[in-house]
Amino acid sequence: MKKFFSEVLRKFAVSIVSTILFALVFFFLLGGIFASFLESPKPEIRKSSFLVLDLTMNLTERPGGLTFEDVAEQALTDEVRPMQAHLLEVLDALRKAKTDRRISGILVKGSFQPQDYGCGYSTVREMIEGMEDFKGSGKPVIGFCHSPSQLDYLVFAACDELYMDPSGTLLLNGLASGDLFLGDTLKKYGVGVQVIRTGRYKGAVEPFTSNAYSPENREQIKRLLDVRWADYLGFIAQRRDLSVDELNTTLATNFLFESEDAMENGLIDKILTHDQFIDLIIEKGALNEDDNWYEEVALIDYLDRPQPGESLQGPEGHFRNPEIAVIYVEGVIVDGWADDGSMVGGGEIVSRIRSAWNDENCRAIVLRVNSPGGSVSGSDAILQEISRARKEGLPVVVSMGAVAASGGYWIATDCDLLLAHEQTITGSIGVFGLLPNLQGLGARFGASFDSVKTHPSADLLGVSRPKTQQEMKVLQTHVESLYGKFVDLVANGRGLTPEVVHKHAEGRVWMGEDAHEIGLVQELGGLYDAIDRAAELAELGDDFEVIEIPEVSNPMDEFTEMLDAEAKSHTSSRISALQVLAGASGLKDAESVIRALDNPRRTYSWLCWYRGSFGFQP
């Protein structure tokens, strides 16, 4: 017996030691993987180098960086995901390059890789403004393209010299916005959808109830596309020294240009093969004799990003010097703690705003919004924390990015100053509720629902039955009350009467320049403008630094978060009836929209049909 226990203890000890050794080896291997991706030193920047602005990236508002998933995928498959860069760091890099004597010019190449709410039109326009500011140095901006998308060409058109590969093409066929309509599909499967809403233009519910846009929704989307297309053509015509009318007439009949046609129509400067273009850049810059290439520095190596383990903030997240905190709200607003560029939780943004106003070294907040809205409760939680920050004495400036509509506009109603870009999509002042039920679907398969309850409406928010006429009346009253609150918030924040706001509300969407004209936006300007105005309001002069929340992430941060058993959940645990159907049907786009319908009261202020790079989707 003694021998038996000794053997058991021996095997147990071996097991424990083996597990520890395995864990140690695993972490060493993991560390090696991270080291190979993260610890490589930045290359030396030599004299007469070209800064290579490769558009093969997802240009976002919110700092992202390299995630743990990206590293794992790259290690296992050798596939490299497109770089994620955010606007402020790109603008800072362009501003730095302007006075950097080692940089002889900028070379633009590649093609945007939009994801989620990245590569928004006004965001790209702000980046181009940074490029044009760089031109003030007298250094050239040179582009080389093959078959650019329409959004890519917006950047290429701003180049001083633009070259195209002989086999390249240019497609300028206009803008479009499409949506997937599930109304007939849901009826076919027996899924009932009841809707409560305010405003003739609040078309967010249409994909779930109809098979096409309503006349009002079609009207406002057409207006947005027309304004954007006019801006696009005007920008190209000015940069390429063309007539807007002649260009528009040409594109009405001929919109696909091969390289020779593109040059003949003044859309490019010259046709060069890739090796000829390399020779040209060597002549304008310098030859790197080590590899017979031009001297260059990639944008990713020129960005001022913190290294792994390094933070721009002090211990426990506290600021070290007088700071302006730029807090990002990018994605659909939901309840809770999400923040992945697609969805952002009201609780997460509240905690970030609170950390800012609660620190004595933070002197002002810039809230950068790139969101089509979402949950009413999530949006209102953010708004209340903004109001608290202002009561604590911090100026709050809201800067609208590509989109700040519905709930994205709700959170901007109480601030010291509201700025938008001319091409920001905003407004959509309205509220809706979506109430699906599976009674018909269950009946098709012999399934039925039953419940025991203390009150006829105790299961009101369930999916087992349609709502009664009386219940719908109560819910409609609630939605109208929220709409009234929204209108009052806008009226108080913008110094307008509720009657004037209602005239511009009803869920209607406006382009930034129109919103400014009717008083929904106070000033037109970009992110740099918002930071400067925040500094003025806080009376900081030039003696301040900018802290971004969140910071650029790295895989070690994410891995540490994964190991934290108390880490906040980044997704909702609720699964709606519509999500089940969308997932089962393989409708990924619909499922991603439905996944954000997590409000406990089923009430939303959301521009569902908006997508990143609105109008430029392939």
C-alpha positions in Angstrom: 0.0 0.0 0.0 2.9 2.3 0.9 4.5 1.6 -2.5 1.2 2.3 -4.2 0.8 5.8 -2.6 4.4 6.6 -3.3 3.8 5.8 -7.0 0.7 7.9 -7.1 2.5 10.8 -5.5 5.4 10.4 -7.8 3.2 10.5 -10.9 1.2 13.5 -9.5 4.5 15.4 -8.9 5.7 14.6 -12.5 2.3 15.8 -13.8 2.6 19.1 -11.9 6.2 19.7 -13.0 5.3 18.8 -16.6 2.5 21.2 -16.6 4.7 24.0 -15.2 7.4 23.3 -17.7 4.8 23.2 -20.6 3.5 26.6 -19.4 7.0 28.1 -19.3 7.8 26.8 -22.7 4.5 28.1 -24.0 5.2 31.6 -22.7 8.7 31.6 -24.0 7.5 30.6 -27.4 4.7 33.2 -27.2 7.3 35.8 -26.2 9.4 34.8 -29.1 6.5 35.3 -31.5 5.8 38.7 -30.1 9.4 39.6 -30.2 9.7 38.7 -33.9 6.7 41.0 -34.6 7.2 43.8 -32.2 10.8 44.2 -31.1 12.4 44.8 -34.5 14.0 48.2 -34.4 12.7 50.9 -36.7 14.9 51.3 -39.8 17.3 54.3 -40.0 15.9 57.2 -42.1 18.5 58.2 -44.5 18.9 61.5 -46.3 16.7 62.1 -49.4 14.2 59.4 -48.4 10.7 59.3 -49.7 7.9 58.7 -47.1 5.8 55.9 -48.6 2.1 56.5 -47.9 0.7 53.1 -48.8 -3.1 53.3 -48.9 -3.3 49.5 -48.3 -4.7 50.1 -44.8 -7.9 50.7 -42.9 -7.9 54.4 -42.0 -9.9 54.8 -38.8 -10.7 57.5 -36.3 -10.0 55.3 -33.2 -6.5 54.1 -32.5 -6.2 50.4 -33.2 -2.8 48.8 -33.8 -1.8 45.1 -34.0 -4.0 42.7 -32.1 -3.3 39.3 -30.6 -5.5 37.7 -33.3 -3.5 39.4 -36.0 -0.2 38.1 -34.6 -1.5 34.6 -34.2 -3.0 34.6 -37.7 0.2 35.9 -39.2 2.3 33.3 -37.3 0.2 30.4 -38.4 -0.7 31.4 -42.0 2.0 33.8 -43.0 -0.8 36.1 -44.1 -0.3 39.8 -43.2 -3.4 41.8 -42.5 -3.6 45.4 -43.9 -2.2 48.0 -41.5 -4.7 49.9 -39.3 -3.7 53.5 -38.9 -5.8 56.2 -37.3 -6.3 59.8 -38.6 -4.5 61.8 -35.9 -1.2 59.7 -36.1 -1.2 60.0 -39.9 -1.7 63.8 -39.7 1.0 64.0 -37.1 3.4 62.1 -39.4 2.6 64.3 -42.4 3.2 67.4 -40.2 6.5 66.0 -39.0 7.6 65.0 -42.5 7.0 68.6 -43.7 10.0 69.9 -41.6 12.1 66.7 -41.6 15.2 67.4 -43.8 15.7 63.7 -44.4 12.3 63.4 -46.2 12.5 64.6 -49.8 8.9 63.9 -50.7 5.9 61.6 -50.3 5.1 58.6 -52.5 1.5 57.5 -52.6 0.6 53.9 -53.7 -1.8 51.0 -52.9 -5.5 50.8 -52.3 -7.6 51.3 -49.2 -8.9 48.2 -47.3 -12.0 49.5 -45.5 -13.3 47.6 -42.5 -16.2 48.5 -40.1 -16.4 52.3 -40.0 -12.9 52.9 -41.4 -12.0 54.9 -44.5 -14.9 57.3 -44.2 -15.0 60.0 -46.8 -14.5 63.0 -44.6 -11.7 61.1 -42.8 -9.9 60.6 -46.1 -10.5 64.2 -46.9 -8.8 65.3 -43.7 -5.8 63.1 -44.5 -5.6 64.8 -47.9 -5.7 68.2 -46.2 -2.6 67.0 -44.3 -0.9 66.0 -47.6 -1.6 69.4 -49.0 -0.2 71.1 -45.9 2.9 69.0 -46.5 3.2 70.5 -50.0 3.8 73.9 -48.4 7.3 72.6 -47.7 8.0 72.6 -51.5 8.5 68.9 -51.4 6.6 66.8 -54.1 3.8 64.3 -53.5 4.0 61.7 -56.2 1.5 58.9 -56.9 1.8 55.6 -58.7 -1.4 53.6 -59.3 -2.6 50.5 -61.2 -6.4 50.3 -60.9 -7.4 52.5 -58.0 -10.9 52.5 -56.6 -12.9 55.8 -56.7 -11.9 56.5 -53.0 -8.3 55.8 -53.8 -8.4 58.1 -56.7 -9.5 61.0 -54.4 -6.1 60.7 -52.8 -4.2 60.2 -56.1 -5.9 63.2 -57.7 -4.3 65.4 -54.9 -0.7 64.3 -56.0 1.6 66.8 -57.7 2.5 64.1 -60.2 0.4 61.0 -61.0 1.6 58.0 -62.9 -0.3 54.8 -63.9 0.9 51.4 -64.9 0.3 50.6 -68.6 -2.1 47.7 -67.7 -4.1 49.8 -65.2 -7.6 51.1 -65.4 -9.7 53.8 -63.7 -13.4 53.3 -63.0 -15.3 56.5 -62.1 -18.9 55.2 -62.3 -20.6 57.3 -59.5 -21.8 56.6 -56.0 -24.4 54.2 -54.7 -25.8 53.1 -51.4 -27.6 49.8 -51.1 -29.2 47.8 -48.2 -30.4 44.3 -47.6 -34.2 44.2 -47.1 -35.5 41.3 -45.1 -39.2 42.3 -44.8 -40.5 39.6 -47.2 -38.0 37.0 -45.9 -39.2 37.5 -42.4 -42.8 37.1 -43.4 -41.9 34.0 -45.4 -40.4 32.4 -42.3 -43.2 33.5 -40.1 -41.2 36.0 -38.1 -43.4 38.9 -37.0 -41.8 42.4 -36.7 -43.7 45.3 -35.0 -42.3 48.8 -35.2 -42.7 52.0 -33.2 -41.0 55.1 -34.5 -41.0 58.9 -34.8 -40.4 60.9 -38.0 -41.1 60.4 -41.6 -37.4 60.0 -42.4 -36.5 57.5 -39.7 -35.9 54.7 -42.2 -33.8 52.5 -39.9 -36.6 49.9 -39.5 -37.2 49.5 -43.2 -34.7 46.6 -43.8 -36.8 44.5 -41.4 -40.3 45.5 -42.6 -40.1 46.3 -46.3 -38.5 45.2 -49.5 -37.3 48.7 -50.6 -36.6 52.2 -49.4 -39.5 54.4 -48.6 -39.9 57.6 -50.8 -38.7 59.8 -47.8 -35.7 57.6 -47.1 -34.8 57.4 -50.8 -35.0 61.2 -51.0 -32.6 61.8 -48.2 -30.1 59.2 -49.3 -30.2 60.6 -52.9 -29.5 64.1 -51.5 -26.5 62.8 -49.6 -25.1 61.0 -52.6 -25.6 64.0 -54.9 -23.9 66.4 -52.5 -21.0 63.9 -52.0 -20.6 63.3 -55.7 -20.6 67.0 -56.4 -17.8 67.4 -53.8 -15.9 64.5 -55.3 -16.0 65.8 -58.8 -15.3 69.3 -57.8 -12.2 68.1 -55.8 -10.9 66.1 -58.7 -11.5 68.8 -61.3 -9.7 71.4 -59.2 -6.7 69.2 -58.5 -6.5 67.9 -62.1 -7.2 71.3 -63.7 -10.4 70.1 -65.4 -13.8 71.5 -66.0 -16.4 70.0 -63.6 -19.2 70.2 -66.2 -17.0 68.6 -68.9 -15.8 65.9 -66.5 -19.4 65.1 -65.4 -20.5 64.9 -69.1 -17.7 62.6 -70.0 -18.4 60.3 -67.1 -22.1 60.0 -68.0 -21.1 58.0 -71.1 -17.6 56.9 -70.5 -16.6 55.9 -67.0 -14.0 53.1 -67.5 -10.6 54.4 -68.6 -7.7 52.4 -69.7 -4.3 54.0 -69.0 -4.1 55.8 -72.4 -7.7 57.1 -72.1 -7.0 58.3 -68.5 -4.0 60.3 -69.7 -5.8 61.7 -72.7 -8.6 63.0 -70.4 -6.1 64.5 -68.0 -6.9 62.1 -65.1 -3.2 61.0 -64.9 0.0 62.7 -66.0 2.0 59.9 -67.5 2.1 56.1 -68.1 5.1 54.3 -66.6 6.0 50.7 -65.9 6.9 49.9 -62.3 10.6 49.7 -63.0 10.5 53.1 -64.9 8.7 54.6 -61.9 11.4 53.3 -59.6 14.0 54.9 -61.7 12.1 58.2 -61.6 11.9 58.2 -57.8 15.6 57.4 -57.5 16.3 60.5 -59.6 14.1 62.6 -57.4 15.4 61.1 -54.2 18.4 59.0 -53.7 19.7 55.5 -54.6 20.0 52.9 -51.9 23.0 51.1 -53.2 22.5 48.1 -50.9 19.4 46.9 -52.8 19.4 49.1 -55.9 16.2 50.8 -54.7 15.2 54.3 -53.8 15.7 55.5 -50.2 12.4 55.1 -48.4 10.7 55.0 -45.1 7.3 53.3 -44.7 4.5 55.2 -43.0 4.2 52.5 -40.3 7.9 53.1 -39.4 7.4 56.8 -39.4 4.4 56.9 -37.0 5.1 57.9 -33.4 3.7 54.9 -31.8 4.5 53.7 -28.3 6.6 50.5 -28.2 5.2 47.4 -26.4 5.0 48.1 -22.6 5.4 51.8 -23.2 2.5 54.2 -22.4 2.1 57.8 -23.1 0.3 58.1 -19.8 1.7 57.8 -16.3 1.0 55.0 -13.8 -2.6 54.0 -13.3 -3.6 55.9 -16.4 -3.0 59.3 -14.9 -1.8 62.2 -17.1 1.6 63.6 -16.5 1.4 67.1 -18.0 -1.4 69.5 -18.9 -3.3 67.5 -21.5 -6.2 67.6 -23.9 -7.8 64.1 -23.9 -9.1 63.0 -27.3 -11.7 60.3 -26.6 -12.9 58.3 -29.5 -16.4 57.0 -30.1 -16.3 54.8 -33.2 -18.9 52.2 -34.2 -22.5 51.4 -33.3 -23.3 52.5 -29.7 -24.4 49.6 -27.6 -24.8 49.1 -23.8 -21.8 47.8 -21.9 -18.1 47.7 -22.6 -17.5 46.9 -26.3 -14.9 48.8 -28.3 -13.6 47.1 -31.4 -14.2 49.7 -34.2 -17.5 48.1 -35.1 -19.3 48.6 -31.8 -18.6 50.8 -28.8 -20.2 50.5 -25.4 -21.7 53.4 -23.5 -20.2 52.1 -20.2 -16.7 52.0 -21.8 -16.9 55.6 -23.0 -18.4 56.8 -19.7 -15.4 55.3 -17.8 -13.0 57.0 -20.2 -14.6 60.4 -19.8 -14.7 60.0 -16.1 -11.0 59.1 -15.9 -10.3 62.3 -17.9 -12.3 64.8 -15.8 -11.2 63.1 -12.6 -7.5 63.9 -13.3 -6.3 67.3 -12.4 -3.8 67.4 -15.3 -6.5 66.9 -17.9 -7.7 70.4 -18.9 -10.1 69.7 -21.8 -11.8 66.9 -23.7 -12.2 66.4 -27.4 -14.8 63.8 -28.2 -14.2 62.5 -31.7 -17.4 60.8 -32.9 -17.6 58.4 -35.9 -20.9 56.6 -35.1 -24.3 56.1 -36.7 -25.8 55.9 -33.3 -27.4 52.9 -31.6 -28.8 52.2 -28.2 -30.7 55.1 -26.6 -29.6 54.1 -23.1 -26.0 53.8 -24.1 -26.0 57.2 -25.9 -27.7 58.9 -23.0 -25.2 57.4 -20.5 -22.4 59.0 -22.5 -24.2 62.3 -22.7 -24.8 62.4 -18.9 -21.0 61.9 -18.3 -20.2 64.7 -20.7 -22.5 67.0 -18.8 -20.8 65.9 -15.6 -17.4 66.7 -17.1 -18.6 70.2 -18.0 -19.9 70.7 -14.5 -16.5 69.8 -13.2 -15.1 72.6 -15.2 -13.6 70.9 -18.2 -14.4 72.3 -21.7 -15.8 69.6 -24.0 -15.5 70.0 -27.8 -17.2 67.4 -30.0 -15.5 66.7 -33.4 -17.6 64.8 -35.9 -15.8 62.4 -38.2 -17.3 60.6 -41.2 -20.7 60.1 -39.4 -22.3 61.3 -36.2 -26.0 60.7 -36.6 -28.9 59.6 -34.4 -27.3 58.5 -31.1 -24.0 59.8 -32.5 -25.7 63.2 -32.6 -27.4 62.7 -29.2 -24.1 62.5 -27.4 -23.1 65.8 -29.0 -26.0 67.9 -27.7 -24.3 69.1 -24.5 -20.9 70.5 -25.3 -19.0 73.8 -25.4 -18.5 73.6 -29.1 -19.6 71.3 -31.9 -17.5 70.9 -35.1 -18.2 68.8 -38.2 -16.5 68.3 -41.6 -18.4 69.6 -44.6 -18.9 65.9 -45.6 -19.9 64.6 -42.2 -23.2 62.7 -42.2 -25.2 63.9 -39.2 -28.6 64.6 -37.9 -31.2 61.7 -38.0 -32.9 63.1 -34.9 -35.4 60.4 -34.2 -36.1 57.2 -32.2 -37.4 53.8 -33.2 -38.3 50.5 -31.5 -38.1 47.0 -33.1 -40.2 44.1 -31.6 -39.8 40.7 -33.3 -41.7 37.6 -32.4 -41.4 33.9 -33.4 -44.9 32.8 -32.9 -45.5 32.2 -36.7 -42.1 30.6 -37.2 -42.8 28.2 -34.3 -46.2 27.3 -35.6 -44.7 26.2 -39.0 -42.7 23.5 -37.2 -45.3 22.5 -34.6 -43.7 24.5 -31.8 -45.7 26.7 -29.5 -45.1 29.1 -26.6 -46.7 29.1 -23.3 -46.1 31.2 -20.1 -47.3 31.8 -16.6 -47.4 35.5 -15.7 -48.7 37.9 -13.1 -49.7 40.6 -15.6 -50.9 40.5 -19.2 -47.8 42.4 -20.3 -45.2 40.7 -18.1 -43.7 39.1 -21.3 -43.9 42.3 -23.3 -40.2 42.2 -24.4 -40.1 38.5 -25.2 -40.3 36.9 -28.7 -43.2 34.5 -28.1 -46.1 36.6 -29.3 -47.0 39.8 -31.1 -47.8 42.8 -29.0 -51.4 43.9 -28.5 -52.8 47.2 -29.7 -52.8 48.6 -26.2 -49.2 47.6 -25.6 -48.1 49.1 -28.9 -49.9 52.4 -27.9 -47.9 52.4 -24.6 -44.6 51.8 -26.4 -45.4 54.4 -29.0 -45.9 56.9 -26.2 -42.5 56.0 -24.7 -40.8 56.4 -28.1 -42.5 59.8 -28.6 -41.3 60.8 -25.2 -37.7 59.9 -26.1 -38.1 61.8 -29.3 -39.3 64.9 -27.4 -36.4 64.6 -25.1 -34.0 64.4 -28.1 -35.6 67.5 -29.6 -35.3 69.4 -26.3 -31.6 68.4 -25.9 -30.8 69.7 -29.4 -32.8 72.9 -28.8 -31.0 73.6 -25.6 -27.6 72.7 -26.9 -27.8 74.6 -30.2 -29.8 77.6 -28.9 -32.8 76.8 -31.1 -36.5 76.5 -30.4 -38.1 73.0 -30.3 -40.2 74.0 -33.2 -37.2 74.8 -35.4 -35.5 71.6 -34.3 -38.5 69.5 -35.1 -38.6 71.0 -38.6 -35.1 69.7 -39.2 -35.6 66.5 -37.3 -38.1 63.7 -38.0 -35.2 61.4 -38.5 -33.8 63.4 -41.4 -30.1 63.0 -42.2 -28.0 66.0 -43.2 -24.6 66.6 -44.8 -22.2 68.6 -42.6 -22.4 71.8 -44.7 -26.2 71.7 -44.6 -26.3 71.0 -40.9 -24.1 74.0 -40.3 -26.3 76.2 -42.4 -29.5 75.2 -40.4 -27.8 75.5 -37.0 -27.3 71.8 -36.1 -23.5 72.3 -36.2 -21.7 75.3 -34.8 -18.5 75.3 -36.9 -17.0 73.4 -39.8 -13.5 72.0 -39.2 -11.5 68.8 -38.6 -9.8 67.1 -35.7 -6.9 69.5 -35.6 -9.3 72.4 -35.5 -11.2 70.8 -32.6 -8.0 70.3 -30.6 -7.0 73.9 -31.2 -10.4 75.2 -30.1 -10.3 73.0 -27.0 -6.9 74.6 -26.1 -8.4 78.0 -26.5 -11.4 77.3 -24.3 -9.0 75.8 -21.6 -6.6 78.8 -22.1 -3.7 76.5 -22.6 -1.9 78.5 -25.3 0.7 76.2 -26.9 1.7 74.5 -23.7 -0.2 71.2 -23.8 0.0 67.7 -25.1 -2.6 65.4 -26.6 -3.5 62.1 -25.0 -5.6 59.7 -27.0 -8.1 57.3 -25.3 -7.8 54.5 -26.2 -4.1 54.4 -27.0 -2.7 52.3 -29.9 -2.9 48.7 -28.7 -0.4 45.9 -29.1 -0.8 42.1 -28.7 0.8 42.0 -25.2 -1.9 44.4 -23.9 -4.6 42.2 -25.5 -3.1 39.0 -24.3 -2.9 40.3 -20.7 -6.6 41.3 -21.0 -7.4 37.7 -22.1 -5.7 36.3 -19.0 -7.6 38.6 -16.7 -10.5 36.6 -15.4 -12.3 39.8 -14.5 -12.0 41.4 -17.9 -15.1 43.1 -19.2 -17.2 41.3 -21.8 -16.9 42.9 -25.2 -20.1 41.4 -26.6 -23.6 41.2 -25.6 -24.9 37.9 -24.3 -28.4 38.6 -25.6 -29.4 36.9 -28.9 -32.4 38.3 -30.7 -34.9 36.4 -32.8 -33.8 38.3 -35.9 -30.1 37.4 -35.2 -30.9 33.7 -35.0 -32.6 33.8 -38.4 -29.9 36.0 -40.0 -27.2 33.6 -38.7 -29.0 30.5 -39.9 -29.6 32.1 -43.3 -25.9 33.0 -43.7 -26.7 36.7 -44.0 -23.6 38.0 -42.3 -24.2 41.7 -43.1 -27.7 41.5 -41.5 -26.4 39.5 -38.5 -23.7 42.2 -37.8 -26.5 44.8 -37.8 -28.8 42.8 -35.6 -26.1 41.9 -33.2 -26.0 45.5 -32.0 -29.8 45.5 -31.2 -29.1 44.9 -27.6 -31.0 47.7 -25.8 -33.1 46.3 -22.9 -36.0 48.5 -23.9 -35.6 47.8 -27.6 -35.3 51.5 -28.3 -32.7 52.9 -30.7 -31.5 56.1 -32.3 -29.5 54.6 -35.1 -28.8 55.2 -38.8 -28.8 51.5 -39.7 -28.3 51.9 -43.5 -25.0 53.8 -43.1 -21.8 51.9 -43.9 -18.2 53.0 -43.7 -17.1 54.8 -46.9 -20.7 55.6 -47.6 -21.3 55.7 -51.4 -18.0 54.1 -52.2 -18.8 50.5 -51.5 -17.7 48.1 -54.3 
